């Protein structure tokens, strides 16, 4: 259910973004009559998409052990962008509609990259025997759980994985499916440390 909810959330937000972008283009092109017709025809659909976007977003946030800073930024910008878009499109105020569209594009981007800069910073972990555990707690526990068996978003059970160390390293660095790549966040030594910790879970 969790992975289906995430896909639904992304699809709904993408549709909302497309509709807002289309309406903003009509406004900028001074197609006011057509814009008003499109707004009237999509009013109920917009409301459904809006409710779904908020509901699925809230559900996904509840799955996280803690709300990261980028999520607070995302929530704040959504709360700003939606009223701006409604007023801008309804009253044919181009600057408001354009600003709303830009904010929603930005929100979509930070949601996909999980960073308000569109790029996550390298993980700062002290070296030592507990480095692997620290990295695991910071990056892996949300989906794999404390014991490696949580399986959020269909994350594999790390206690029964058949992956060789080289394959595991490749998976961590390059990502696969819903799991993002950590090549820009972890160096080789950090990856080896977390693999060593994972082996202790088996």
N, C-alpha and C positions, 0 to 999 in steps of 0.2 A: 504493500500500500504506500509506503514512504517514497519509493522511487517513482511510482505512478503519480503521486501528489506533486513531486518535484517537476516531472515532465508537464503535468497539467498547468502548474504555476508558470513555467517558462512559456508555454504555448499561449496562455491567456494574456500574459504581459506583452508578448510579441504581437498578438492581435490588437491589443489596446494601443500599443505604440504605432502600429500600421494605420489604424483609424485616425488617431490624433495627427499623425504626420500628413495623411491624405487631406484631412479637413484644414489643417494649417496651410497646406499648399493651395487649396481652393481660396482661402482667405487672402493669402499673399497675392494671388493672381486676380484678386477682386471679383471672384465668382460668388458673390454674396447670395444670390438667389439659389444657386445650386448647393452651396454650403448649407443654407437653411433647410433645403429639402433633404439633404443627406443626414443632417442632424435630427430632423424629425423622424426619418425612417429608421435610424439606428439608435434612437433614444433608449428603448427597452434593452436592446442588445448591449449597449454601453453600460447600462446599469448592471446587467447580469455579469458582464466581464469584470466590472469594478468590484462587485461583491466576491466573485470567484478569486480575483487577484488578491484581495485583502484576506479572505478566509484561508486560502492555500498558503499565503505568506506567513500568516500567524501560526498555522499548523507547523510549517517548516521551522519557524523560530523556536517553537516549543520542543523540537527534537534536539536542539543544541544545549550542551551543558552550561554554556554561558553565551551572552549576546556580545559579539565582537563589535569594536568601534565602527567598522564599515556598515554594519546593520543599522546602527542608530542613525548614521548619516543617510542611509537609504530610506529609512522610515520618515525622517524629517523632510527630506526632499520630496517624497511622494505626497506628504501632507501639504507641502507648498505648491507642488506642480498641478495637482488636480483642480483646486479652486482657480488657479491662474488660467488653466486651460478652459474651464467652464465659462468663466467671465470673458476671456479673450475671444472665444469662438461665438458666444452668444451675442456679445456687443460689438463684434467685428473689430476688436482691438489687436492689431497685428503684433505689436511688441510683446504683449502678454501671452498670446498664443505661441509665438516663436520661443519665448523664454520657457514656457511650459514644455514644449516639445524637446528643447535642448536638455532640460532637467530630466525628463523621462528617459531620453536616450542615455544620459549619464548614469541614471539609476540602473537601467538595464545592464550597462557595461560593468558597473561595480558589483552588481549581483552575479554576473557571470564570472568575473575575475576574482571575486571575494576580496576586493581591495579598492579603496577610494582613489588610489593612484593608478589603477588598472594593472598594477604589478606589485606582488607581495615582496616585502623586504626579506633578506636572508635571515634565517633563524639564528638568534644569538643564544648559544648554549655553551656553558663552561665545559671544557674538556675534562675527562676523568671517567671513572668506572660507571658513573650514573648518567652519562651523557645520553646514551641510547634510551633510557627510561624517560628522561626529561623530554626528549624529542617526541617519543611515543605519546606521552601525556599531552603534549602541546598540539600535535598534528594528527594523531591517529585514533585517539581514544573516542572521539565523537562518533565515528562510524564503526570501529572495531571493538570498542568497549575495553574496560580494564583488563578483562581476561582474554581478549581476542576473539570472543564468540558473539558479540552483539549483533553483527550482521545488518546494521542500518544501511539503507540504499543498496541492499544485496551485497554488502561487503563480505568477502570470504572469511570463513572461520580460520584464523591464523594458527590455531592449535592443531589443525589437521592439514595444513597446506602441503602440497607436494612440490612446490616450486623450489628449484635449486637456488643457492645464494645469488648467482649471477642473474637468474631470471627475476628474483625478488628485487635486486638492485635496479634492473631495467624498469620494472613496474613502478618502483618508487620515483625514479628520475623522470620517466616518460609518461606515467599515468596510464590509465585504461578505463574506458567507459566513463562512469561518473566520477571516478577517482582522478583528481587533477595531478598534473606533473609537478614534482618538487625540485626540478633541476636548477631552478633559479633561487631556491631557498636553502637547499642543503648541499654541502660539499661531500666529496667522496668519503672522508673520514666519518662525517655525521651519518651518512647512509649506512656505512658498515656498522656503526655503533647501534643504530636502531635495528638492523637485521640481527645483530647479536642478541639484543634484548628480546626480539620476537622469538628467537630460537629457544629462549628460556620459558616461553609460554607453552611450548609444545610438550 
